[in-house]
Amino acid sequence: MSEMKNRFTGRWVFVVLCLATLSWQASRAADPSAQDDSQALARHFQKPESGEPPMWGDPATFAPRKGETITLMGGSTVFEMQYEGYFETRLHRQFPELGLKVRDIAWQSDTVFRQQRPMFFFTEQGDTREGSVPDGRERLEPGILMPRFGKMESLDGEAGRAEFLAAYGRLLDALSQYSKRIVLVAPEPFFAVGPAADLAGDRNAVLETYVTGIRDLASERGYLFADLFHRLQAEPAELMSVTGVDLTNEGQQRVAMALADELNLDPAPETDTALDEAIRERVLKKNLLWHQYYRPTNWAFLYGDRQHVPSSRDYRDTDRRWFVEELDRLPGMIGDVEKEIAALR
């Protein structure tokens, strides 16, 4: 009797352990911290058609190709470029015949160390539960890549510089598998306004050492370098920022002008401002559609870890993924707005 009881107890212990293991694995599979986002930006791109990443010409100059995609990367200040549209408008005015596509994939809090994204965001493997599918959105064409990092990372001080440059190098290694047409953009400085105005000088002294390292990375790898840090040093702080870190609308406009100058674009035309505004209006419309495609709401029900629940499906036809259908309309809508931009140019 005792032997039978021990055997029965042992079986239950085994079952409980198995269930606990399965529960742990399931919770880990849905845990964003288990997803490697140290070079998440590289997941956004499709492999080059030729099999070889495109490169700059010789000498290396900012010379976009017809129909090329220019991808902006960084943290909050790059993310907010989509709300202003000045730099993209300048590109369309400079290269009216090229039909360029600009995509902002910046995300608040992105750094060279980590670009955290929702679970299964542009990953090859999706959620494994029945009825779930991997992220099916179109990957970006690997054209010109413009990462802008270093400002917030520099708050780690000079002691963090080596680690920053090492992490940046690893991120560039990942990105360069898709394109070597890379512009390393040094960030704008801290501005002496806001609650930390008195710290701007010391912070910029440290940031300058990071900028020097970014310039060296660009030189070593054959990339272009755009130095917003030094070009914007003399700008009036009260026009550039309220907090000393984030940019005002005027600040974004001046950053766009500085970036264009760093890329040796022609001076902005002083006439036909109505055309500029007409283009910018459509750029902002396109940016809104792109934002809805790139950062859709209800991600968990779309391609995340809640696809298996009834809410992710049409209640009249449970085989129909209506979130996916809505999202799939957006690339065509983006293309229509870009045709409007092309017609204006």
C-alpha positions as CSV (number, residue, x, y, z in Angstrom):
1,M,0.0,0.0,0.0
2,S,2.8,2.4,0.9
3,E,4.6,1.6,-2.3
4,M,1.5,2.3,-4.3
5,K,1.0,5.6,-2.5
6,N,4.6,6.6,-3.1
7,R,4.2,5.7,-6.8
8,F,1.0,7.8,-7.0
9,T,2.6,10.7,-5.3
10,G,5.6,10.5,-7.5
11,R,3.5,10.7,-10.6
12,W,1.7,13.8,-9.4
13,V,5.0,15.4,-8.6
14,F,6.1,14.6,-12.1
15,V,2.9,16.1,-13.6
16,V,3.2,19.2,-11.5
17,L,6.8,19.7,-12.5
18,C,5.9,19.3,-16.2
19,L,3.1,21.8,-15.9
20,A,5.3,24.2,-14.1
21,T,8.0,23.9,-16.8
22,L,5.4,24.4,-19.6
23,S,4.0,27.4,-17.8
24,W,7.5,28.9,-17.4
25,Q,8.3,28.3,-21.1
26,A,5.0,29.9,-22.1
27,S,5.5,32.9,-19.9
28,R,9.1,33.3,-21.2
29,A,8.0,33.1,-24.8
30,A,5.6,36.0,-24.3
31,D,8.2,38.0,-22.3
32,P,9.6,41.0,-24.3
33,S,12.8,40.8,-22.2
34,A,13.5,37.3,-23.7
35,Q,13.6,38.9,-27.2
36,D,17.0,40.0,-28.4
37,D,16.6,43.6,-29.4
38,S,20.2,44.6,-29.2
39,Q,20.3,45.1,-33.0
40,A,16.5,45.1,-33.6
41,L,16.9,47.8,-36.3
42,A,18.6,45.3,-38.6
43,R,15.4,43.2,-38.7
44,H,13.5,45.9,-40.5
45,F,15.2,45.4,-43.8
46,Q,15.0,43.0,-46.7
47,K,18.1,41.4,-48.1
48,P,19.7,43.2,-51.0
49,E,18.5,41.8,-54.4
50,S,22.1,41.5,-55.6
51,G,23.1,39.6,-52.5
52,E,25.7,42.3,-51.8
53,P,24.9,45.4,-49.6
54,P,25.0,48.6,-51.7
55,M,27.9,51.0,-51.1
56,W,28.8,54.6,-51.6
57,G,30.5,55.6,-54.8
58,D,34.1,56.8,-55.0
59,P,34.5,59.4,-53.7
60,A,31.7,58.9,-51.1
61,T,29.1,61.7,-51.5
62,F,25.5,61.9,-50.6
63,A,24.0,61.0,-53.9
64,P,20.7,59.2,-53.6
65,R,19.6,56.8,-56.4
66,K,16.2,56.9,-58.2
67,G,13.5,55.5,-56.0
68,E,15.8,54.9,-53.1
69,T,14.6,54.6,-49.5
70,I,16.2,56.8,-46.9
71,T,15.8,55.4,-43.4
72,L,16.0,57.6,-40.3
73,M,17.0,56.0,-37.0
74,G,17.5,57.3,-33.5
75,G,15.6,58.3,-30.3
76,S,13.0,60.9,-29.5
77,T,14.4,63.8,-31.6
78,V,14.6,61.7,-34.7
79,F,11.1,60.2,-34.0
80,E,9.7,63.7,-33.8
81,M,11.0,64.6,-37.3
82,Q,8.0,62.9,-38.7
83,Y,5.7,65.6,-37.1
84,E,7.6,68.4,-38.8
85,G,8.7,67.1,-42.2
86,Y,11.3,69.8,-42.9
87,F,14.2,67.5,-43.8
88,E,12.2,65.3,-46.1
89,T,10.7,68.4,-47.9
90,R,14.2,69.6,-48.5
91,L,15.2,66.3,-50.0
92,H,12.2,66.3,-52.4
93,R,13.1,69.9,-53.4
94,Q,16.8,69.0,-54.0
95,F,16.1,65.7,-55.9
96,P,12.7,66.3,-57.5
97,E,13.2,63.7,-60.2
98,L,14.3,60.8,-58.0
99,G,11.0,59.9,-56.2
100,L,12.8,59.3,-52.9
101,K,11.1,57.4,-50.1
102,V,11.8,58.5,-46.5
103,R,11.0,56.2,-43.6
104,D,11.4,57.2,-39.9
105,I,11.9,54.1,-37.8
106,A,13.1,55.9,-34.7
107,W,11.5,55.0,-31.4
108,Q,11.6,56.9,-28.1
109,S,14.3,55.5,-25.9
110,D,16.2,53.8,-28.7
111,T,19.9,53.6,-28.1
112,V,22.9,51.8,-29.7
113,F,22.5,49.2,-26.8
114,R,18.9,48.3,-27.3
115,Q,16.0,49.1,-29.6
116,Q,13.2,47.4,-27.8
117,R,10.2,46.5,-29.9
118,P,7.0,44.6,-29.2
119,M,7.1,40.8,-29.2
120,F,7.6,39.3,-32.7
121,F,8.2,42.7,-34.3
122,F,9.8,42.0,-37.7
123,T,11.0,38.6,-36.4
124,E,11.2,35.6,-38.7
125,Q,9.5,33.4,-36.1
126,G,6.2,34.5,-34.6
127,D,4.0,33.3,-31.8
128,T,3.7,29.5,-31.9
129,R,0.1,29.2,-30.7
130,E,-2.4,27.8,-33.1
131,G,-3.8,30.5,-35.5
132,S,-0.9,32.8,-35.1
133,V,1.3,34.0,-37.9
134,P,4.7,35.8,-38.1
135,D,4.9,39.5,-38.8
136,G,3.9,39.8,-42.5
137,R,4.6,43.5,-43.1
138,E,6.8,44.6,-45.9
139,R,10.5,45.0,-44.9
140,L,12.3,48.2,-45.9
141,E,14.5,48.5,-49.0
142,P,18.0,48.8,-47.7
143,G,19.0,52.2,-49.3
144,I,20.6,55.0,-47.4
145,L,20.6,54.5,-43.6
146,M,20.9,57.5,-41.3
147,P,21.4,56.5,-37.6
148,R,21.6,59.4,-35.1
149,F,22.8,58.2,-31.7
150,G,25.0,59.4,-28.9
151,K,23.3,62.2,-27.1
152,M,21.5,60.3,-24.4
153,E,24.2,57.6,-24.2
154,S,26.7,60.4,-23.4
155,L,24.9,60.9,-20.0
156,D,26.9,57.8,-18.9
157,G,29.9,60.1,-18.9
158,E,33.4,59.6,-20.3
159,A,33.6,56.2,-18.6
160,G,30.8,55.0,-20.9
161,R,32.3,56.1,-24.2
162,A,34.2,52.9,-25.0
163,E,31.2,50.8,-24.3
164,F,29.0,53.1,-26.4
165,L,31.4,52.9,-29.4
166,A,31.7,49.1,-29.1
167,A,27.9,48.8,-29.1
168,Y,27.6,51.2,-32.0
169,G,30.1,49.2,-33.9
170,R,28.1,46.0,-33.4
171,L,24.9,47.7,-34.5
172,L,26.6,49.0,-37.6
173,D,28.0,45.5,-38.3
174,A,24.4,44.2,-38.3
175,L,23.1,47.1,-40.5
176,S,25.9,46.9,-43.0
177,Q,24.8,43.4,-44.0
178,Y,21.9,45.2,-45.7
179,S,23.5,48.5,-46.8
180,K,26.8,50.2,-46.5
181,R,25.3,53.5,-47.8
182,I,25.3,54.8,-44.2
183,V,25.4,58.4,-42.9
184,L,26.5,58.6,-39.2
185,V,24.7,61.7,-37.9
186,A,26.3,63.2,-34.8
187,P,23.5,64.5,-32.5
188,E,22.6,68.1,-31.8
189,P,24.1,69.5,-28.5
190,F,22.4,70.0,-25.2
191,F,21.0,73.5,-24.9
192,A,21.4,75.8,-22.0
193,V,17.6,76.1,-21.2
194,G,15.2,74.3,-19.0
195,P,15.8,72.7,-15.5
196,A,19.3,71.4,-16.4
197,A,20.5,74.6,-18.2
198,D,23.5,74.8,-15.9
199,L,24.6,71.3,-16.8
200,A,24.7,71.9,-20.6
201,G,28.3,73.0,-20.8
202,D,29.6,70.0,-18.9
203,R,27.3,67.6,-20.8
204,N,28.5,69.0,-24.1
205,A,32.1,68.6,-23.2
206,V,31.4,64.9,-22.7
207,L,29.2,64.6,-25.7
208,E,31.9,66.1,-27.9
209,T,34.2,63.1,-27.1
210,Y,31.4,60.8,-28.2
211,V,31.0,62.8,-31.4
212,T,34.7,62.4,-32.1
213,G,34.3,58.7,-31.7
214,I,31.3,58.6,-34.1
215,R,33.4,60.6,-36.6
216,D,36.2,58.0,-36.3
217,L,33.7,55.1,-36.8
218,A,32.5,56.7,-40.0
219,S,36.0,57.3,-41.3
220,E,37.2,53.7,-40.4
221,R,34.2,52.2,-42.2
222,G,33.9,54.4,-45.2
223,Y,30.6,56.0,-44.2
224,L,29.5,59.6,-44.5
225,F,29.5,61.8,-41.4
226,A,27.1,64.6,-40.7
227,D,28.1,66.8,-37.7
228,L,25.0,68.4,-36.1
229,F,26.8,68.9,-32.8
230,H,29.3,71.5,-33.9
231,R,27.1,73.1,-36.6
232,L,24.4,73.9,-34.1
233,Q,26.5,75.1,-31.2
234,A,25.8,78.8,-31.9
235,E,22.1,78.5,-32.3
236,P,20.0,80.4,-29.8
237,A,19.1,77.9,-27.1
238,E,15.7,79.4,-26.3
239,L,14.7,78.9,-30.0
240,M,16.0,75.3,-30.2
241,S,14.6,73.8,-27.0
242,V,12.5,74.2,-23.9
243,T,13.9,71.4,-21.9
244,G,17.5,71.6,-23.2
245,V,17.1,68.1,-24.7
246,D,14.0,68.0,-26.8
247,L,13.6,70.2,-29.9
248,T,11.0,72.8,-30.6
249,N,9.3,73.2,-34.0
250,E,11.9,75.9,-34.7
251,G,14.6,73.6,-33.4
252,Q,13.5,70.8,-35.7
253,Q,13.5,73.2,-38.7
254,R,17.1,74.4,-37.9
255,V,18.3,70.8,-37.4
256,A,16.8,70.0,-40.8
257,M,18.7,72.9,-42.4
258,A,21.9,72.0,-40.6
259,L,21.6,68.3,-41.8
260,A,21.0,69.4,-45.3
261,D,24.1,71.7,-45.1
262,E,26.2,68.8,-43.7
263,L,25.1,66.7,-46.7
264,N,26.2,69.5,-49.1
265,L,22.7,70.0,-50.4
266,D,22.0,73.1,-52.4
267,P,20.8,76.2,-50.4
268,A,17.1,76.1,-49.8
269,P,15.3,78.1,-52.4
270,E,13.9,81.4,-51.0
271,T,11.1,81.5,-53.5
272,D,8.0,79.3,-54.0
273,T,7.4,78.7,-50.3
274,A,3.8,77.8,-51.3
275,L,5.3,74.7,-53.1
276,D,7.4,73.9,-50.0
277,E,4.3,73.9,-47.8
278,A,2.3,71.9,-50.3
279,I,5.0,69.2,-50.3
280,R,5.4,69.3,-46.5
281,E,1.6,69.0,-46.1
282,R,1.7,65.7,-48.0
283,V,4.9,64.6,-46.3
284,L,3.1,64.9,-43.0
285,K,0.1,63.0,-44.4
286,K,2.4,60.2,-45.6
287,N,4.2,60.2,-42.2
288,L,1.0,59.6,-40.4
289,L,0.1,56.7,-42.6
290,W,3.6,55.3,-42.2
291,H,3.4,55.6,-38.4
292,Q,0.1,53.7,-38.5
293,Y,1.8,50.9,-40.5
294,Y,5.1,50.8,-38.6
295,R,3.6,51.2,-35.1
296,P,0.1,49.9,-35.4
297,T,-2.2,49.9,-32.4
298,N,-3.4,46.6,-30.9
299,W,0.0,44.9,-31.9
300,A,-0.6,41.9,-29.6
301,F,-3.8,41.0,-31.6
302,L,-2.2,41.8,-35.0
303,Y,1.1,39.9,-35.0
304,G,1.9,39.5,-31.3
305,D,1.0,37.0,-28.6
306,R,-2.8,37.5,-28.6
307,Q,-3.6,36.4,-32.2
308,H,-5.2,33.2,-30.9
309,V,-8.0,35.0,-29.0
310,P,-11.4,35.7,-30.5
311,S,-10.9,39.5,-30.4
312,S,-8.2,39.3,-33.1
313,R,-10.7,37.9,-35.6
314,D,-13.9,38.9,-37.3
315,Y,-16.8,37.7,-35.1
316,R,-18.7,36.7,-38.2
317,D,-15.9,34.6,-39.7
318,T,-13.2,33.4,-37.3
319,D,-10.9,32.6,-40.1
320,R,-10.7,36.2,-41.1
321,R,-8.0,38.4,-39.6
322,W,-9.5,41.8,-40.0
323,F,-6.7,43.7,-38.2
324,V,-4.3,42.3,-40.8
325,E,-6.6,43.3,-43.7
326,E,-6.8,46.9,-42.4
327,L,-3.0,47.1,-42.1
328,D,-2.4,45.7,-45.6
329,R,-4.2,48.7,-47.1
330,L,-1.7,51.2,-45.8
331,P,1.2,50.6,-48.2
332,G,-1.0,51.4,-51.1
333,M,-2.3,54.6,-49.4
334,I,1.3,55.6,-48.6
335,G,2.2,55.1,-52.3
336,D,-0.7,57.2,-53.4
337,V,0.4,60.2,-51.2
338,E,4.0,59.8,-52.6
339,K,2.6,60.0,-56.1
340,E,1.0,63.3,-55.0
341,I,4.4,64.5,-53.8
342,A,6.0,63.5,-57.1
343,A,3.3,65.4,-59.1
344,L,4.0,68.6,-57.1
345,R,7.8,68.4,-57.6
